[in-house]
Amino acid sequence: MGGVFGSRIGRGATPAAVWILGLSMALAGCGKSKTPGEEQAKAPMPQSGSTIAEAPHKKIGVTLLTLQHGFYQELRKGLESAATERGYDLIVTSGEFDAARQANQIDEFIVQKVDALIISPCDSRGVGPSIEAANKANIPVFTADIANASGRGVVVTHVASDNVGGGREAADLLSAALSSQGEIAILSHPEVTSVSDRVRGFKERLKEEPGMKIVAELSAEGKRDKAMKVMEDILQAHPKLAGVFAINDDSALGALAAVEAAGKVGDIKIVGYDATEEARVRVDQRKLVGEVAQDAEKIGQLTIEAIDDHFHGKTPPAVIPVPVYAYVRSAIVDPESLKSK
C-alpha cells in the first residue's frame, strides 16, 4: 500500500508512521480470488542472466484462513508478487475457517513434498500436530497473520501486524468518539491469535478510561451473518450500549447491519479492523467511527522474503511485525488528534 509519510506518536504507543493512503488503489485487484480452493501461481520462464534464472525452482504450499475476506486477498497478492519475483511457485489453498479442512490441505502439501509451507491457522491452538508433521518431513513452516499458539511444532518465522498496538489504536478511536464514557461490547474470535492480541491491546488501553465499561465480549467468528445475530442479542441485553469494537470488518459490518435495523446508527459507535474498501466507505459515510488498517500485502511480501532468506542459508527473524494505522474519514490519522475536535 502506498501513501504519503508523516510522523506521529500515538498516546503511550511506539512512534509510527502516519499514512494518508489511497487504499482503494491497493485493493483494486482483490476481486479476482473469490473462489477458495487450490490454485497455482506459476513463475515466469527465467531469462538468461536474470536473478530468476539463478534461483532454485521451488514450490511453496499456502493455506490461509479464508480467501473470501479482502484482507486475505491482499495478503495473497503480496505472496504471489514476491514469489513470482523470485521464481518460486505457489500453491494457494484456504481452510475457510475449517481446521479439519486445513489439516487435510497441509497433509496434501506434505505428500507433494513442497519446499516450504505458509499457514494462516484456522485454529491457532489446534494447528500444532500439522506443523509437527511438516517438521518431520523436513518442510520449513512459516505463519502469516495468525500464529501457532499450540506449543507444538517449530515455526521458522511468524509475520503479522502489530495487533496489540492495533487494539490500542481501536480503543483510542472509540474513546475519542465517546468522550471516554459509555458501555462497550467486543465482537471477538478467540480461536485466532491475531484477534486475541487485538482484544488484549484494546483492553489494556481501556484500563486508562474508567468511564468506559466492557459489558459484553462474544465471538462472532469473524463472520458477518453471525456478527449481525450476536449484535442483535447484545442490543437486547444492553439497551444503553454506546460502542462496539469489532475485530475485523465482517464483524463490524454485521454489527452495523444490526444497529441500522435497530435505528441506532450514530448512537452506537463502531470501530472495525482491516480497513477494507467497503468498511472505508461506511467510515466516510460516518456509519463507522473508524478502522485500524493493516498492510496485508506487505505481510505477504515479507513472508516470502523470510522464506527466500531461509532457502539461501540465512536465519530470518523469528517474528516480523508490520505496523498498523488508523483510518478515519478518508485519511490515516492519529486517534489522539481526534480528542481535540
N, C-alpha and C positions, 0 to 999 in steps of 0.2 A: 504494500500500500504506500502510495506516495503522499507527500504533504509538505507544508512549509514549517520549518522548525523554529521553535522559540524555547524559552526556559521557564520552568515553574518549580515551586516546591509545594506539594500538597501538604495539608496540615498533618504534621507528625510523620510524614512519609519521606522516603528517599527521593532526592531530586530526580525528576524525569522530564523527558521532552514533552512539549505541548504541540500537538499537531493540529493544523487546520486541514482536514482531509477531504479530498474528493472521493469519498468511499464508493459512490455509485459507479465510478470508473473501474475501481478494483473488483467490483462484483459483477461486471458486465458479462463475464464468461461463465457464471456459475450454473446457468440453466442446462448446460449440456450433459450433466451427470445425474439425471433424475432417477434412473432406474438402478437399484442396488444389484450387486452380483459381481461376478468375476469379469474384469476387463483388463487388457494388457496394453500398456503404453510402450510401443516399440521405439527403440533408439534409432536415429538415422544411420545410414551406412557411413562408416568412417571414411574420411578423405585422407589421402597420403600426406603425412607430415602434420596432421591435426592432433590436438590433445585427445580427442575421442579415439583416434586410431591407437594411441598408446595405452588407453585404459583397458583393463581386462573386461571381457564380456560377461557381466554378472547379472544375476536375476534376484530381484528383491520382492518378497511377498509382503503385502499390506492388508491388514484387516482393521477397519475403522468401526467406531461405534455405530455410525449411520452414514448414508450418503444422501439423505433427504434434507438435512439441515444445510443452510447456506454456509455456516462455519466450516463444516467438513468438506463441502465442495471447494471452498477456498483453500483448505489445507491440502486437499488432493491436488489442486492446481499447483501449489508450491512444490509438492513432492515430484510431480511429473516434470515440471520445468527444470528443476535441479537435476533430476535423474537423467533426462534427455541430454542435458548439457555435458554430463559426464559419461555418457554412453552406456548407462545401465537400463535394463528392462524392469518395469514394474508390473506386477500382477495385483490389481486392486480389487478387494472384496470388502464387504461390510457385514457386521453381525446384526444390524438393525435391532439393537437393544436386546438381542437374544444371546446369552452367554454360551448356551449349548451349541448354537449355530456357529458362533465364533470359534469355539474349541474345535469343531469339525474342520473349519477353514484352516486353522493352524496345523492340525493333523495332516491335511492335504498338502500344505506347504512343506511339511517335513518329508512327506513321501516324494515330493517333487525335488527335494534337496536344493531348495533356494539358498542363495549365498548369504542372505540376511533377512530378518523379519522385523516389520514395524507393526506394533499393536497399539490401538487406542481401545483399552479394555471396556467391554460391556459391563463387567463386574470386576472392580479393582481387587476385591478380596478373593474372588474365585478363579482368577486367571493363573495363579501360581503353578498348578500342575502342567498346564500347557507350556509355560515358559520353561519349566524343568525339562519337559520332553524335547524342546528345541535345544536346550543346553546339552542334553545327552547326545543329540545328533550333531553337535558342534556347529550349530547355526547361531550366530550372534543376534541378540534380541535388543531392539530399541523401542521405546514407548514415546508416543506423541500425544500431547494434550492431557491424557489420563494416565496416571502412574499405576504401577503394580504395588498394591498395599497388602499383598498376601503374606509377605515374609518368606516366600518360597521362590526359587529361581533367581537367576542373575540377569540383570538388565545392564547393558553397556552404558547407555546414555538415555536420559529422560529429557525431552524438550517440551516446554509448556509455558503458557502465560504465567506471569506473577499473579496467581489467583488470590492469594491472601491480600496482596496490595489492591487487587481489583475489588475484593469485598469491602475494603476500607473506602475505596472510591465510591462504591454504591451507597454506603452508609452516609458519606458526605453529601451526595446528591439528594438523598431522601431527607436528611436532616435539614438541608438548606430549604427544600420545598415545604417542609412542615414547621419551620422555625423551631426545630428541636423539641416538638411536642406532639404526642399522639400515640395511639395503639398501632402496632406494626405486625404484619404477617410475613412469613417467609415461605415461598414455594420452592422446595428443595428436591434433591435426588441423591440420597445419602450413599448409594452404591458406587458412586463415581468420585474419585479422589479430588478432581479439579473442583467439583461442586462443594465438597466438604471444606476445601481450602477457602473458597469464596465465602461460605457461610461463617467460617471461623474468623476471617478478616472483618466481615460485616459486624459480627457480634463484638469483636474486640473494640472496634471504633465506637459502637453504640454504647459501650460502657461509659464513655465520656459524655453521654447525653442522658442524664437521669430523667428528663421529661419524656423520653421515648421508651415504650414498653413493648416487648415482643409477646403477643398474646396467642399466636398460633405459628407452628412450624410443621408443615405437612409436605409429603412427597407428591409431586405431580409427574415424576419420572421423566421430566424434560419434554413432555408431550402436550400439545396444545389442547386437544379434546379433554384430556384428564385435568389439565390445569383449569379449564373452564368449570368443570364439575366441582373440583376441590374449592375453587374460589367461591362458587355459589354457596357451598356449605359454610365457608368461613364468614361470608356476609350474613348468613342467617344466625350464626353463633355469636358474632361480634358486630352488632349494629353501629358501634362507634369507631369502627376501624378507620384509620386515617391514611395508612400507607402500606405498600407491598414491595418486598424485594423478591424478584423472580430471577432464578439462577441461570436462565437462558431466554432467548427471545420467544421460542414457542410457549414457554411458561408465561412470559409477560403478555403475549398477545392473547393467550387463552384467558388469563386473568382479566385483561381489558374487555374481552367479549362479555364476561360475567358482569363486570362493572357497568358496561354500557347498557346491558339488559336491565340492570337494577336502577338505571337513571342516575348513576353517581359519578359520571365522568367529571373530573375536576375536583370532586370532593375527596376522592381516594387517589392518592399519588402513587404511581407505579414506576419503579426503576427496573430496567431489564439488563441483560448481559449478552453481548456479542455484537450489537450494532449492525445487524443485517439490514438490507435495504428497506424491507417492509417495516421494521421497527423504527428506523430513522424517519420514515415518512410519518409515523404516528407521533414521534417526538416533535417533528416540525409542525404537526397539527395540534400540539400541546395536549395530546391524549395520554402520552407517556411523559414522565418528568425528564428522563434522560437514560443513557445507556453507558455501560462500560464496554469499550471497544477493544477487541483483540485483533492481532495481526496473524490470522490463521495461515496465510500464505507464507509468511516468514517462518512460522513454526515448521511447515513442511520443508522449506528450503534448508533450514538449519539441521533438520533430522537427516536429510540426505548428505549434507556436509559432514556430519558426525560419522555416518556410515562410510563415506569416502575416506575420511581420516583413518578409520579402523581398517579398511581394506589395504591402506598403504602403510600399515605398521605403526601408526601414531596412536596416542591414547587421548580420545576426546574427553571432555569434562563429563562427570557423572550426571550432572544436572545443568541444563542450559535454560535460564529464564528469559522470557520475552516480555518487555514492558506492555502495560495496558494503559488505556486513556479514557477520558470521559467525553461522551458525545451529548451535547445539549443544543437543540435548535440550530442544526446545520453547522456546528463548529465543535472542535475539540477544545475543551476549556478546563480551567482549574475549578473544581467544585467549590473551593474556598471562596473564590471570587463572587459566587452567587449570593453569598450571605450578606453582601453589602448592597444588594439590589432590592 
